[in-house]
Amino acid sequence: MKKLFVLFLAVVSVSALSACNTVQGIGKDVKKVGEVVESAGKK
């Protein structure tokens, strides 16, 4: 499970860095990652 989470986080990070052009965009991506981590923690 830990390896899957690390892989997921790496993929999200790469896509976030390539998709964000502004500070606001980075904030949205960080928020989305936080929501995913929170929902994974509830399972």
N, C-alpha and C positions, 0 to 999 in steps of 0.2 A: 504494500500500500504506500509506503514511504517513497519508493522508487517512482511509482505512478504519479504521486503528488509532485515530486521534483521535476519529472518530465513535463507535466502539465504546466507547472510554473515557468519552466524554461520556454516552452512554446508560447505561452501568453506574454512573457517578457519580450521575446523577439518580435512578436506581432505588434505589441504595444509600441515598441520603439520604432518600428517601421511605419506605423500608422499615425503616430502623433506628430503634429506639426506645431502645436501650441502648448502652452502650460495648461490651459483649460482641458485640452485633449488628454494630456498626461493624467490630470486629476480624475477625469472620467474613467480612464483605463485602470488606474489604481483602485478606484472605488469598485469597479466591476470585479477585479481580482479579489478584493476583500470580501465581496458578497459571495463569490464562489468558495473561497476558503471557509467562510462562516457556514455556508450550507453544507460543505463537506464535513465540517466538524460536528454538525448536528446529527449526522447519519450514524 
